[in-house]
Amino acid sequence: MNAAPLFSALTFWLAAWALNEWLVRHHFQSPFAQRTARLAVPLLFGITILVLWEGIVRGFDVPSVLLPAPSAIWSRLVNSIPTLWADFRQTFLKSVITGYALGCGLGFVVAILIDRSPFLQKGLLPLGNFVSALPVIGVAPIMVMWFGFDWQSKVAVVVIMTFFPMLVNTVAGLAATSHMERDLMRTYAASWWQTLVKLRLPAAWPFIFNALKINSTLALIGAIVAEFFGTPIVGMGFRISTEVGRMNVDMVWAEIAVAALAGSFFYGAVALVERAVTFWHPSVRGGQA
Amino acid sequence: MEKQSFLTDRLLPIGTIVLAIIALWYVAAAVLNAPFERDNAARNGTTITFSELLPKTMAQDRPVLPAPHQVVAELWETTVDKPITSKRSLVYHAWVTLSATLLGFAMGTVLGILLAIGIVHNRAMDRSLMPWVIASQTIPILAIAPMIIVVLNAVGLSGLLPKALISTYLSFFPVVVGMVKGLRSPEQIQLDLMHTYSASPAQTFWKLRWPASMPYLFTSLKVAVAISLVGAIVGELPTGAVAGLGARLLAGSYYGQTVQIWAALFMAAAVAALLVIIVGIAHTAVLKRMGERA
């Protein structure tokens, strides 16, 4: 056991905690300082976790097969950028983005199509809700069998996973307008299309973006897990499963870091677009994302 | 609000859609499996007529898409005909998955509730933890699943616990988010009332915040239980097809046993439905006990 790194990590933790408590309680005069403080608190917490992790790994001499230190993961990540980039392109740019766009687009279009038929809605909605609760990821082996090992099969899995949340949320969003508002559109002699574009779609945006945000994480999970069932020799899921087998755990963590960054940026991008589109919504006007 | 009729609002539309899906499935099975039979016939130097082709597409050993009745037959054979202790029984595999799911779900729920209580009562925890709880879910957690399994195996933990840990990781998130919302749902006026009673924080918690959070808790639990089943299934993939529904999926994909894959999928769907229904029943029971819609 190695006491020095462990104790310095513990000290850092306590200091960061105290600082956070102070930052939260203190009221700053200038709005800029106030905003910085609000950002600093979670950031400091994240750094603390990394420091504690590093300290524990070094302090207890944890073998890197079990848990590599953040510094080791970082150096591995920097050293194998070409591999990581190839995996990222295969999994994220080819499978995730294509599948996400297709699945969400399809869900949206089907929701609009069944909008005029209450019968189809009553039939499809409970099924859609049911399917959302199912382990849809299980279709991955079937899709790999049907569409081959390359990215097409991953796209198929992602499409199936993202379709139903989008369908259910869009239908719920299209029903979100009140009778009053729809009656008003009627008194304007608005056609079904005009009502849809000018009233019901804008009202549905919060619901649709909810689905888009859920789907952004689902899509990445779907693509990675589908690669466990068979893939060409590139891809994030492939790299993770093979490097685990070779006990290169630092490479696995590097891959996970890339996946986490990609997932967070994807989610963040969707959230930013949401803020721009639904600027009128109370949750945005209140200053909270 | 117009009165809901079970027949015209539930049974008829859902039944129609389900029948349509089954019909489509049969057509798709015929279309997808036909090339194999045609190839077979061509290899034997014969031509095959459509009426000969059709029944054959419904009874292949390793079809591209098994017909529904094949899946049902496989399900029946592996659940009812086999003794449940047999390694070939789907009930046995479903039980393996279910036990990991339940353990993970229970741990995730407890962890989620504890975190939520901390977040509600401590501002520093709220500010520093909440963004990371949300960020933790943008990470494809399932991607880490194989590593967690292998690493824990190396430490000597194997069997139920590693899978349950993955389920825990997935299921704590909806519980935290729902419970934070729920514990904060009492209005200021109600909190002030507790204050005038000079209630201690513990009393405020047990008598006001906790009961008020129940509807939120159960809504989250429905999501959490479904997602912890997914976690358990994926957790079974890297262990090399030992036991469980995920192992059945993997073994089926290795050996091209499509019927087995579909049977495992339907079993997983049934387990998921069962779990969600049980949570739903508990939801109504608790709310009724609390006097809602008495």
Contacts between the chains, C-beta under 8 A, distances in Angstrom:
chain1	res1	chain2	res2	distance
A	17	B	124	7.4
A	20	B	124	4.9
A	20	B	127	7.3
A	20	B	128	5.5
A	21	B	124	4.7
A	23	B	127	8.0
A	24	B	123	4.8
A	24	B	124	4.7
A	24	B	127	5.4
A	25	B	123	7.4
A	38	B	127	7.1
A	41	B	124	7.3
A	41	B	127	4.3
A	41	B	128	5.0
A	42	B	127	6.6
A	42	B	128	5.3
A	42	B	130	7.7
A	42	B	131	4.0
A	42	B	132	6.4
A	44	B	128	7.0
A	45	B	128	3.6
A	45	B	129	6.9
A	45	B	132	6.4
A	46	B	132	6.3
A	49	B	132	7.9
A	65	B	151	7.6
A	65	B	154	6.5
A	66	B	151	5.6
A	66	B	154	6.5
A	66	B	155	6.6
A	67	B	151	7.4
A	119	B	12	7.9
A	119	B	13	5.3
A	119	B	16	7.6
A	120	B	13	7.3
A	120	B	17	7.5
A	121	B	13	7.8
A	122	B	9	5.9
A	122	B	10	7.3
A	122	B	13	3.8
A	122	B	14	7.2
A	123	B	13	3.4
A	123	B	14	5.1
A	123	B	15	7.9
A	123	B	16	5.7
A	123	B	17	3.6
A	124	B	17	5.9
A	126	B	10	7.6
A	126	B	14	5.7
A	127	B	14	6.8
A	127	B	17	6.1
A	127	B	18	7.5
A	130	B	273	6.9
A	132	B	226	7.8
A	133	B	222	7.5
A	133	B	226	4.1
A	133	B	272	5.4
A	133	B	273	7.3
A	133	B	276	5.2
A	134	B	226	7.5
A	134	B	268	7.1
A	134	B	269	4.9
A	134	B	272	5.2
A	134	B	273	7.9
A	135	B	226	7.9
A	135	B	229	5.7
A	135	B	230	4.5
A	135	B	233	5.2
A	135	B	268	4.9
A	135	B	269	7.6
A	135	B	272	6.2
A	137	B	142	7.6
A	137	B	230	5.9
A	137	B	233	7.1
A	137	B	234	6.4
A	138	B	233	6.6
A	138	B	245	7.8
A	138	B	246	8.0
A	138	B	249	5.6
A	138	B	261	7.9
A	138	B	264	7.1
A	138	B	265	4.7
A	138	B	268	5.6
A	139	B	265	6.9
A	140	B	249	7.9
A	141	B	249	5.5
A	141	B	250	7.2
A	141	B	252	6.5
A	141	B	253	3.4
A	141	B	261	5.6
A	142	B	253	8.0
A	142	B	258	7.0
A	142	B	261	5.9
A	142	B	262	7.5
A	142	B	265	7.9
A	144	B	253	6.7
A	145	B	64	7.4
A	145	B	253	6.8
A	145	B	256	7.3
A	145	B	258	6.9
A	146	B	64	6.9
A	216	B	138	7.6
A	217	B	137	6.3
A	217	B	138	5.6
A	217	B	140	6.9
A	220	B	140	4.5
A	220	B	143	7.9
A	221	B	140	4.5
A	221	B	141	7.5
A	221	B	142	4.9
A	221	B	143	7.1
A	224	B	140	5.4
A	224	B	142	6.9
A	224	B	143	4.5
A	225	B	142	5.4
A	225	B	143	7.4
A	225	B	234	5.9
A	225	B	237	7.7
A	228	B	146	7.1
A	228	B	237	5.5
A	228	B	238	7.4
A	229	B	250	7.4
A	229	B	253	5.4
A	230	B	253	7.2
A	236	B	143	6.9
A	237	B	143	6.7
A	240	B	143	5.8
A	240	B	144	8.0
A	240	B	146	6.4
A	240	B	147	6.8
A	241	B	146	5.5
A	241	B	238	6.7
A	244	B	146	5.3
A	244	B	147	5.2
A	244	B	150	5.0
A	244	B	238	7.0
A	245	B	150	7.9
A	249	B	147	6.8
A	249	B	151	7.0
A	252	B	147	5.1
A	255	B	143	7.8
A	256	B	139	7.3
A	256	B	143	6.2
A	256	B	144	5.8
A	256	B	147	7.8
A	259	B	139	6.7
A	259	B	140	5.2
A	259	B	143	5.5
A	260	B	138	7.1
A	260	B	139	4.1
A	260	B	140	7.7
A	263	B	138	4.3
A	263	B	139	5.6
A	263	B	140	5.9
A	264	B	135	6.1
A	264	B	138	4.6
A	264	B	139	7.5
A	266	B	138	7.5
A	267	B	138	4.4
